[in-house]
Amino acid sequence: MNSSNSGGSTSTVSGAESSTVLVLGCGWLGMALAHSLAATGHRVLGTTTTPEQIATMEMAGIEPHLLRLGADFGASSEALLHRLLQAADVLVLNVPPRASSAGAYPTLLRPVHRAVAAAGTKHVIFVSSTSVYPDEARMMRESDALSTRDAASDVLRAEGHFVPRYGQWKSTVVRLGGLIGPDRAPGRFLAGRRELANGNAPVNLLHLTDAVGVLAGIIKHDVWGHTFNVCAAQHPLRREFYPAAAHYLNLEAPTFKVEKGVSGKIVDSSSVRKLVPYQFQHDDVLKALAHC
């Protein structure tokens, strides 16, 4: 299977609406997704590294489990992960890379890859990022960054571990734009900063509602065998968007250097819009500021 797979299969399975989903990583995005899935009839298993999150997950109808990858991942953690994967029809792998040495991210996720293979997991969604694309002033499509196990990028290499080579499972890689939404208002990102570079670069952002909607749509409609870019359709320039976002919160607007020409990539999300039956709610990211 090629990671840019335009030839993956798309079908609707009625039983998908009541499947068991394991959300590995119930942080800001993972918790919102798990809550949404539970509310629509799925049995949802969720993992967190924060004991204080357990009660919140239970109240949202999620079966919570403490699990931490990395140095603390021992035999008991491996056994727990194996049990959770055996119980699940779908794994949503939502563990973002951490700032660390080169190669650390694929290494962090290697035990998950082994467990997926051993447990006979049927379907995997790998939550990735549009940061895998070079920062060049052109349109970026899924084929512009290939997920292989020997790719230069740690994120692409990690993606490559979950693109099955022998049909062991069906997977879809979802490369999300920069996430905004409740408790992540973009007006705070650059407020008050002066003479910033790359003001003529377009933004590639995604509201939490649309991230959850696409991920849930992939599960609901059984859309496997693809890599998708997921971001809002509109891409205002940084010099336009971030001052407006700061003003919305009554914060000091950032300023940008005077530069000529347009710089920076525009991420194309046309593929996911064609293949996943979901209507984006926040394609106008300036209007989305009211929902952050």
Secondary structure, DSSP 8 states (H G I E B T S, - for coil): --TT-TT--B---GGGGG-EEEEE--SHHHHHHHHHHHHTT-EEEEEES-TTHHHHHHHTT-EEEE---STT--HHHHHHHHHHHHH-SEEEE-----S-STTHHHHHHHHHHHHHHHHT--EEEEEEEGGGS---SSEE-GGGS---TT-SSHHHHHHHHTS-SSSSSEEEEEEE-EEEBTTB-GGGTSTT--SBS-TTSB--EEEHHHHHHHHHHHHHTTB-S-EEEE--S---BHHHHHHHHHHHTT-----B----S--S-EE--HHHHHHS----S--STTGGGGG-
